[in-house]
């Protein structure tokens, strides 16, 4: 069936891009205008303060929060010339103290590497990189490299030779992107000249602006996704907006003229994402439990915190006569593929721990590891994976480039405050009883009016009626229990009013 790229931009506030492979959603990108993505942007910033204890500086780049620049992301100028064929390209400082490199008030050119997450500001680097279609220009690096995802040694050698023949500036580095595989030298040369012109414009703007200022803005989501993800195995790009359709055709016409005809304009009444069942998949992104398609009732349970994600593989129904080891192996193999797909779809980052069903055979453990690694190769984010532990656990880290899709699409529930739980009717009733008892001794108090969610008020009137009557009689007070009309109010809402003998409200 091949791959399709669906671009949904009917709503002006939002752009959504889905990559389908054989009718299965493999990648999803959502950008909201209100959230303004900043990864890849280059800013002229001003050092606001230097924290020796963190070995980092905080930089004002004109965003809501100051950016975080760690000493390891500060590169020092080098006189070393580029060496074609060498893989390394970083000259970051790790042996110097931050206070010897940067000082408050200093202006510095930085690029955003990670979005702000929670209370943390965006992460910054001075190691600027400008991506093209096939190459990445590293203006301050001195060595050239080839994407690790290009694995064929003959092709790597050919690309090393091609870079050398391009004769890039000796004080700059280049990386051949995955899309650069099998590209002829002329295409690589066009990309290099475009990137050199772009860098010259960045340098000119840097000279003429005062910090904080945006110097270079990363492309919009449509252009960026086509640039970074489009490959010849994508048979169709389907767009539901005429303006974006024209933009996609123009961009492809510049970088891959033959692919321009693969862009199709979607005109049907049924919304694009509904037609391809993408909306259902998006709804599932927040769900903790994901059923496995062929797992005979097996499922994944995904628990996400700010810095760590735990994924539990649950076995399904066990058939009589089935081999437990074989059942566990089959379920784990399917789970390994689905885990990686969910990590990509949800854009999960940080430390990820997967607890597979225990297996006895070492060969089965290695096969599950191999499946995980094979599927992780498709991920654009950097990942590192450890071998499966003797407890059946695989740990991996995944580069966090932006907030997870959960954080883009959802907010914490105001009722449960993000815990996923609300107090039981019994708990709320006991709290109200304690509150009533704590104020009954007040001399001016005559009446206590309690308004609660109907379930709570019914529980008080049924289960606590006798106790309430005894309190009224002992303290000579009136205790009124009423149900709140729940329209617009959160479940579990309780309001208590204290009134004097003349009916005037009082505070206690």
SULFEN-V406964 format. One record per residue. N is the residue number from 1. RES is the residue in one small letter. PSI is psi in whole degrees, 0 to 359 (999 if undefined). Layout:
{{N & RES & PSI} {N & RES & PSI}}
This chain:
{{1 & x & 331} {2 & x & 189} {3 & x & 150} {4 & x & 146} {5 & x & 121} {6 & x & 128} {7 & x & 114} {8 & x & 108} {9 & x & 30} {10 & x & 319} {11 & x & 125} {12 & x & 337} {13 & x & 350} {14 & x & 142} {15 & x & 129} {16 & x & 133} {17 & x & 128} {18 & x & 139} {19 & x & 119} {20 & x & 138} {21 & x & 115} {22 & x & 48} {23 & x & 5} {24 & x & 132} {25 & x & 118} {26 & x & 328} {27 & x & 147} {28 & x & 130} {29 & x & 129} {30 & x & 130} {31 & x & 126} {32 & x & 135} {33 & x & 323} {34 & x & 336} {35 & x & 354} {36 & x & 94} {37 & x & 138} {38 & x & 354} {39 & x & 132} {40 & x & 340} {41 & x & 146} {42 & x & 131} {43 & x & 150} {44 & x & 113} {45 & x & 167} {46 & x & 130} {47 & x & 120} {48 & x & 316} {49 & x & 154} {50 & x & 129} {51 & x & 96} {52 & x & 327} {53 & x & 331} {54 & x & 352} {55 & x & 49} {56 & x & 162} {57 & x & 150} {58 & x & 129} {59 & x & 128} {60 & x & 114} {61 & x & 10} {62 & x & 7} {63 & x & 178} {64 & x & 317} {65 & x & 147} {66 & x & 145} {67 & x & 158} {68 & x & 118} {69 & x & 105} {70 & x & 153} {71 & x & 328} {72 & x & 347} {73 & x & 9} {74 & x & 122} {75 & x & 144} {76 & x & 145} {77 & x & 141} {78 & x & 144} {79 & x & 357} {80 & x & 138} {81 & x & 155} {82 & x & 142} {83 & x & 103} {84 & x & 139} {85 & x & 341} {86 & x & 143} {87 & x & 324} {88 & x & 150} {89 & x & 9} {90 & x & 139} {91 & x & 49} {92 & x & 152} {93 & x & 127} {94 & x & 348} {95 & x & 357} {96 & x & 157} {97 & x & 145} {98 & x & 323} {99 & x & 344} {100 & x & 349} {101 & x & 324} {102 & x & 151} {103 & x & 152} {104 & x & 140} {105 & x & 342} {106 & x & 141} {107 & x & 143} {108 & x & 141} {109 & x & 121} {110 & x & 159} {111 & x & 142} {112 & x & 126} {113 & x & 336} {114 & x & 142} {115 & x & 159} {116 & x & 136} {117 & x & 124} {118 & x & 234} {119 & x & 355} {120 & x & 137} {121 & x & 176} {122 & x & 149} {123 & x & 142} {124 & x & 161} {125 & x & 152} {126 & x & 358} {127 & x & 79} {128 & x & 141} {129 & x & 134} {130 & x & 114} {131 & x & 137} {132 & x & 199} {133 & x & 316} {134 & x & 341} {135 & x & 159} {136 & x & 126} {137 & x & 129} {138 & x & 91} {139 & x & 334} {140 & x & 1} {141 & x & 168} {142 & x & 1} {143 & x & 160} {144 & x & 155} {145 & x & 167} {146 & x & 140} {147 & x & 136} {148 & x & 342} {149 & x & 351} {150 & x & 104} {151 & x & 338} {152 & x & 121} {153 & x & 322} {154 & x & 319} {155 & x & 322} {156 & x & 317} {157 & x & 318} {158 & x & 319} {159 & x & 323} {160 & x & 316} {161 & x & 318} {162 & x & 319} {163 & x & 317} {164 & x & 318} {165 & x & 337} {166 & x & 339} {167 & x & 57} {168 & x & 162} {169 & x & 138} {170 & x & 341} {171 & x & 13} {172 & x & 155} {173 & x & 158} {174 & x & 145} {175 & x & 134} {176 & x & 123} {177 & x & 167} {178 & x & 322} {179 & x & 346} {180 & x & 349} {181 & x & 135} {182 & x & 13} {183 & x & 143} {184 & x & 163} {185 & x & 325} {186 & x & 319} {187 & x & 318} {188 & x & 321} {189 & x & 318} {190 & x & 318} {191 & x & 318} {192 & x & 315} {193 & x & 324} {194 & x & 315} {195 & x & 323} {196 & x & 321} {197 & x & 319} {198 & x & 317} {199 & x & 324} {200 & x & 319} {201 & x & 322} {202 & x & 314} {203 & x & 317} {204 & x & 316} {205 & x & 324} {206 & x & 323} {207 & x & 330} {208 & x & 3} {209 & x & 159} {210 & x & 138} {211 & x & 148} {212 & x & 142} {213 & x & 146} {214 & x & 124} {215 & x & 319} {216 & x & 130} {217 & x & 128} {218 & x & 151} {219 & x & 160} {220 & x & 167} {221 & x & 320} {222 & x & 308} {223 & x & 316} {224 & x & 317} {225 & x & 318} {226 & x & 317} {227 & x & 315} {228 & x & 334} {229 & x & 333} {230 & x & 132} {231 & x & 168} {232 & x & 344} {233 & x & 356} {234 & x & 112} {235 & x & 329} {236 & x & 143} {237 & x & 112} {238 & x & 123} {239 & x & 137} {240 & x & 16} {241 & x & 133} {242 & x & 319} {243 & x & 317} {244 & x & 326} {245 & x & 314} {246 & x & 319} {247 & x & 317} {248 & x & 319} {249 & x & 317} {250 & x & 315} {251 & x & 315} {252 & x & 326} {253 & x & 329} {254 & x & 320} {255 & x & 328} {256 & x & 78} {257 & x & 325} {258 & x & 335} {259 & x & 353} {260 & x & 323} {261 & x & 351} {262 & x & 349} {263 & x & 125} {264 & x & 142} {265 & x & 126} {266 & x & 122} {267 & x & 1} {268 & x & 158} {269 & x & 320} {270 & x & 127} {271 & x & 144} {272 & x & 312} {273 & x & 335} {274 & x & 318} {275 & x & 322} {276 & x & 16} {277 & x & 29} {278 & x & 326} {279 & x & 320} {280 & x & 319} {281 & x & 320} {282 & x & 321} {283 & x & 326} {284 & x & 344} {285 & x & 331} {286 & x & 344} {287 & x & 140} {288 & x & 324} {289 & x & 124} {290 & x & 114} {291 & x & 144} {292 & x & 137} {293 & x & 318} {294 & x & 20} {295 & x & 16} {296 & x & 47} {297 & x & 356} {298 & x & 157} {299 & x & 167} {300 & x & 143} {301 & x & 120} {302 & x & 120} {303 & x & 122} {304 & x & 126} {305 & x & 185} {306 & x & 323} {307 & x & 351} {308 & x & 144} {309 & x & 130} {310 & x & 128} {311 & x & 123} {312 & x & 129} {313 & x & 117} {314 & x & 137} {315 & x & 157} {316 & x & 209} {317 & x & 136} {318 & x & 118} {319 & x & 139} {320 & x & 133} {321 & x & 351} {322 & x & 152} {323 & x & 118} {324 & x & 320} {325 & x & 316} {326 & x & 320} {327 & x & 315} {328 & x & 318} {329 & x & 313} {330 & x & 317} {331 & x & 317} {332 & x & 322} {333 & x & 317} {334 & x & 320} {335 & x & 322} {336 & x & 318} {337 & x & 316} {338 & x & 325} {339 & x & 311} {340 & x & 322} {341 & x & 315} {342 & x & 322} {343 & x & 317} {344 & x & 313} {345 & x & 318} {346 & x & 351} {347 & x & 52} {348 & x & 143} {349 & x & 175} {350 & x & 211} {351 & x & 130} {352 & x & 127} {353 & x & 125} {354 & x & 122} {355 & x & 100} {356 & x & 165} {357 & x & 136} {358 & x & 135} {359 & x & 147} {360 & x & 327} {361 & x & 127} {362 & x & 322} {363 & x & 324} {364 & x & 318} {365 & x & 315} {366 & x & 324} {367 & x & 321} {368 & x & 317} {369 & x & 312} {370 & x & 318} {371 & x & 318} {372 & x & 311} {373 & x & 317} {374 & x & 317} {375 & x & 330} {376 & x & 338} {377 & x & 335} {378 & x & 348} {379 & x & 132} {380 & x & 332} {381 & x & 152} {382 & x & 135} {383 & x & 152} {384 & x & 132} {385 & x & 137} {386 & x & 162} {387 & x & 158} {388 & x & 134} {389 & x & 172} {390 & x & 348} {391 & x & 8} {392 & x & 24} {393 & x & 134} {394 & x & 129} {395 & x & 140} {396 & x & 158} {397 & x & 145} {398 & x & 134} {399 & x & 129} {400 & x & 111} {401 & x & 330} {402 & x & 169} {403 & x & 149} {404 & x & 160} {405 & x & 330} {406 & x & 318} {407 & x & 337} {408 & x & 319} {409 & x & 335} {410 & x & 162} {411 & x & 163} {412 & x & 139} {413 & x & 128} {414 & x & 339} {415 & x & 311} {416 & x & 357} {417 & x & 38} {418 & x & 0} {419 & x & 336} {420 & x & 4} {421 & x & 149} {422 & x & 158} {423 & x & 146} {424 & x & 161} {425 & x & 317} {426 & x & 316} {427 & x & 315} {428 & x & 320} {429 & x & 318} {430 & x & 322} {431 & x & 317} {432 & x & 317} {433 & x & 318} {434 & x & 319} {435 & x & 317} {436 & x & 312} {437 & x & 328} {438 & x & 340} {439 & x & 351} {440 & x & 333} {441 & x & 355} {442 & x & 125} {443 & x & 324} {444 & x & 345} {445 & x & 130} {446 & x & 321} {447 & x & 139} {448 & x & 121} {449 & x & 120} {450 & x & 125} {451 & x & 127} {452 & x & 166} {453 & x & 140} {454 & x & 323} {455 & x & 321} {456 & x & 316} {457 & x & 320} {458 & x & 320} {459 & x & 317} {460 & x & 316} {461 & x & 332} {462 & x & 309} {463 & x & 335} {464 & x & 11} {465 & x & 312} {466 & x & 317} {467 & x & 320} {468 & x & 319} {469 & x & 318} {470 & x & 320} {471 & x & 318} {472 & x & 315} {473 & x & 318} {474 & x & 321} {475 & x & 358} {476 & x & 46} {477 & x & 161} {478 & x & 134} {479 & x & 113} {480 & x & 130} {481 & x & 120} {482 & x & 157} {483 & x & 136} {484 & x & 139} {485 & x & 119} {486 & x & 355} {487 & x & 119} {488 & x & 356} {489 & x & 151} {490 & x & 144} {491 & x & 143} {492 & x & 2} {493 & x & 135} {494 & x & 132} {495 & x & 129} {496 & x & 129} {497 & x & 144} {498 & x & 126} {499 & x & 145} {500 & x & 179} {501 & x & 327} {502 & x & 7} {503 & x & 359} {504 & x & 139} {505 & x & 150} {506 & x & 156} {507 & x & 142} {508 & x & 999}}
